[in-house]
Amino acid sequence: MTKNNPLFVDSTKLPGDLIPCHVELKKILLLDGEHLSLHLLNHEGQLIKKEMEPSEQNCFETRLHLNHQTQIHYQFVIEDENKEEIFKSQVYTERAQYALVEDWEPCADKPSLPTMNSPKTEPTLSGSTWRREPTPSYRELMEKWGF
């Protein structure tokens, strides 16, 4: 993975623009017949399941496209050959960005991703509780910049 500055937020992208996201899980060892997958709930409530591929020793990765700076929930799941879940990680809540890198930590109580129909019991966001601003119209932008 290329080195990214975690303090950099791409100012050329508006919140909601589609960006490529690199997801990496470190410090994990799978046994024969086990598979690792990423279960991600995007800002629209759509569940995305993507199998992760080994990239280097004890490290797995995958790539997908997400809407920039929108809230997502994701977790890592180890499955056996029959696609039955063996272990799950905790549920992470972040804003979609270019890279999401985590270390493997199995969770004993088998957490699951929130659903859009249930009342929201979201974990607190790391950092501030930034709210998405509405996208300005073309007329508002023209008036703001004096065109």
C-alpha positions in Angstrom: 0.0 0.0 0.0 1.3 3.5 -0.8 1.8 5.8 2.1 -1.0 8.3 2.6 -1.1 11.3 4.9 -3.9 10.6 7.4 -4.4 14.3 7.9 -5.0 15.0 4.2 -8.6 15.3 3.0 -8.9 15.6 -0.7 -10.3 19.1 -1.3 -11.0 18.4 -5.0 -13.7 15.9 -3.9 -17.1 16.9 -2.5 -18.6 14.7 0.2 -20.5 12.0 -1.6 -18.2 11.8 -4.7 -17.1 8.2 -5.6 -13.6 7.4 -4.5 -11.5 4.2 -4.6 -11.0 2.8 -1.1 -8.2 0.4 -0.1 -9.2 -1.8 2.9 -6.4 -3.6 4.7 -6.4 -6.0 7.7 -3.1 -6.8 9.4 -2.0 -9.3 12.0 -4.3 -12.2 10.9 -3.6 -15.8 10.3 -6.1 -18.1 8.6 -6.2 -21.9 8.8 -6.8 -24.1 5.7 -10.3 -23.8 4.3 -10.9 -20.4 6.0 -11.8 -17.3 4.0 -11.8 -13.6 5.1 -14.4 -11.2 3.9 -15.3 -7.6 4.5 -18.9 -6.8 5.4 -19.6 -3.1 4.9 -22.8 -1.1 5.4 -22.7 2.1 3.3 -24.5 5.4 4.0 -27.6 4.2 2.0 -28.0 1.1 4.1 -26.7 -1.2 1.4 -24.7 -4.2 2.6 -21.6 -5.0 0.6 -19.7 -8.3 1.1 -16.3 -8.5 -0.5 -13.8 -11.3 -0.1 -10.3 -10.2 0.9 -7.1 -11.4 -0.7 -3.7 -12.0 0.9 -1.3 -9.3 0.1 1.7 -10.1 2.3 2.5 -12.2 5.4 -0.4 -12.0 7.9 -2.1 -9.2 5.8 -5.2 -9.2 3.6 -6.6 -6.4 1.4 -9.4 -5.5 -0.9 -10.5 -2.5 -2.9 -14.0 -1.0 -3.5 -15.6 2.3 -4.4 -17.3 4.4 -1.7 -18.9 7.8 -1.4 -16.2 10.2 -0.1 -16.6 11.3 3.6 -20.0 9.5 4.1 -20.5 7.4 7.2 -19.9 3.6 6.9 -20.0 0.7 9.3 -17.8 -2.3 8.6 -16.4 -5.5 10.1 -14.2 -8.4 9.1 -15.6 -12.0 9.1 -13.7 -15.3 9.0 -15.8 -18.0 7.3 -15.3 -21.7 6.7 -15.7 -23.6 3.4 -19.5 -23.7 3.8 -19.6 -19.8 4.2 -20.5 -20.2 7.9 -19.2 -17.5 10.1 -16.5 -18.6 12.6 -15.1 -15.3 13.9 -16.1 -11.6 13.6 -14.3 -8.5 14.4 -15.8 -5.5 16.2 -18.0 -3.1 14.1 -16.0 -0.1 13.0 -17.7 3.2 12.3 -15.8 5.6 10.1 -16.1 8.1 7.3 -15.3 6.7 3.8 -11.8 7.6 2.8 -9.0 6.4 0.5 -7.5 3.9 3.0 -9.0 1.9 5.9 -6.3 -0.1 7.8 -7.0 -2.2 10.9 -5.4 -4.9 13.0 -7.3 -8.1 13.6 -9.0 -8.3 17.0 -11.7 -11.0 17.2 -14.7 -10.1 19.3 -16.2 -12.6 21.7 -19.9 -11.4 21.6 -20.4 -11.8 17.8 -21.4 -8.2 17.0 -23.4 -7.5 13.8 -23.7 -4.5 11.6 -26.6 -2.1 12.3 -29.6 -2.3 10.0 -31.5 0.7 8.6 -34.8 -0.5 10.1 -33.7 -0.8 13.7 -33.2 2.2 15.9 -29.8 3.6 15.4 -27.4 2.6 18.2 -24.3 3.9 16.5 -20.9 3.8 18.3 -19.3 7.1 18.7 -17.2 8.3 15.8 -13.5 8.6 16.2 -12.6 12.3 16.2 -15.3 14.9 16.0 -19.0 14.4 15.1 -18.8 16.1 11.7 -22.1 16.5 9.9 -22.4 16.4 6.1 -23.3 19.8 4.6 -25.9 19.9 1.8 -24.3 20.2 -1.6 -24.8 23.8 -2.9 -26.6 24.4 -6.2 -24.9 25.8 -9.2 -26.7 29.1 -8.7 -25.4 29.3 -5.0 -21.9 28.6 -6.2 -22.0 31.2 -8.9 -23.3 33.8 -6.4 -20.7 32.8 -3.9 -17.8 33.2 -6.3 -19.2 36.3 -8.1 -19.8 34.9 -11.5 
